[in-house]
Structure formats: C-alpha cells, structure tokens
C-alpha cells in the first residue's frame, strides 16, 4: 500500500503469495508514482532497504527512500515513526468485513474493495465535517 502522511490510501497492489515484497513494491510504485508528482520521500520498513531499490526510486521518479528501522536495544513491541501510519490504515481497512478474510479470487477484486473501504471512510469523515460546519453556522 502507498498511503499519504495521514494514512489515506493512495495506491494498493495485491500480489501473489510467491511474489517478493520488493517486486510487488516495484510494480505498485511504478504504476502509481506518476500520478503523485509531489511525493518526495517514500518511507518503508527494513524489508525494502537496499541500493537497488533506492537507486531505482531516485533515477526513475526522483524520490528518496527513507527506511524506518527498529532500534538495536529495543525488546518487544515498539511504535516506529512513520510505520504506525500504515499500520493504522490496515486497521481501518480490516474494519470492513470483506477485507477481514481472503474472500476474493482475483487480486483486482481485493484492490477494488480496499479503494471502496477507504472511500467510505473518507466520505464519512467529510459528511461529519460538513455537519459540524453546518451546525456552527
């Protein structure tokens, strides 16, 4: 998933189980970053670290790859900066019954349900905001 700094879904890519995280990231980012020319930094976890990925992002898109790492001395659960934004997005998405389990036969169906779930969340927030503005006026 590619999310903005607030955790709202920008792009999603569902890949087969035998695809590596890096290959799925390249497929998703390659098809998405052109639609978001203002993105300057992509934050990712340590699974995406490496010169090949950093070089590809920089050369192809002019985007810097920021890696979020766990501290060496930490034990157990630790809230990681930037990483919690994506985790919150996953939590928002699984509140929708269709996304709790793997019901879909096609990856495109799973992606579509992710977009629908996020659209629903954003519409609810916009409606709540509009209602507050209307009552305040």
N, C-alpha and C positions, 0 to 999 in steps of 0.2 A: 504494500500500500504506500502511496505517496499522499501525505497529509500536509496541511499548512501548519503554521505555528499554533493555531488554536485547536488543531486536531480534526478539522473538517477534511473529508476525503476529496482529494484532487484526482487521483487515479488509482485503479485497482487492477491487478493481474493475477488470475488464478492459473497456476501451472500444474502439470502432472506431478505426482509424488516422486518420480525418479529424476526430476529436474533439480539442479543445484540452486541455492539461493541466489548466487551471483548471476547465473544465466537468466533466471526469472527477473532479476533486477534490471539487467541489461535490456531485456525485452520490454519491460514496463516503462523504464525511464526513456528508452529510445523512442517509444511511441507517445510519450507524454510531455517531455520537457519542451518540445517545440511549441506546445500550447500555453506554456507558462514562462514567457521570456524574462520575467522579473526575478525568477529564482536564482539566487547567487550561491547558496550553500545547501547541500543535501546532507542531513545528519543520518547516520546509520550505526548499527552495532558492530562489534568486532568481527562478525562473520563476513563483512564486506570490505575489510581492510586489505590493502594491497596496492602496489604501484600500478598494476594493470587497470584496476577499476578507477583509481584516482586519475591516471593518465587519460583514460577513455572519456571520463566526465569532463575533464579540463579541455581536452582537444576538441571533442565533439560539440560540447554545449557551453563551454566557458564557466562551468560550475565547479565549485570547490567541494570536496568530500570531507566532511567532519565525522570522525569516529568517536563514539561515546563508549568509554571504557570503564569497567569496574575498577575500583581502587584495589591495589595489591593486598592491603591489610584488612579489607572488609570480610566479614563472615556472615553467612545467611543472607536475608533479604536486604536489599539496598535500593532506594529510589535513585535512579540515574537521571541526570539532567538531560533534557530533550527526549529521552526514551519514554518517559511516562506519558508524553503526549500521544504517542502511537498506541500505547497500552490502553489509554482511556478511550481511544477511537475503537479499538477491538471490543472493549466493554460496551460501548454504545451500540455497536453492531449486533452483538450476541443477545441484546435485549429483544431482538426480533426473532420470533420462533423459527422462521425459515432459515436463519443463519446459525442457530444453535447446533444443529447436526448437519451432516453432509447429505442432503436430500437430492441434490441436483445431479443429473447425468452429464451435463455439459458444463465446462468451465465458464462459458459465456453466461449461462444462467446464474451461476453463483455471483459473477461480477455484476450482473444486472440487479440482483437482489441487494447487493451492497450499495449500489447507487440509489436504489429506491429507499432503502432504510435511512441513508444519510439525507436524502431529500426530505423524507418525512420528519426527521429530527430538525432540520433547518426550517422547514415550514412551521412546525410547532413553535419554535423559538421566535420566528418572525411574527406569527399571529399573537403570541404572548406580548411581544414588544409593542405591536400596533395597538393592542387592547390597553396597555399601560399608558401609551401616549394619548389615546382617545379619552380615557378617564381623567387624565391630568389636565386636559384642555378645557 
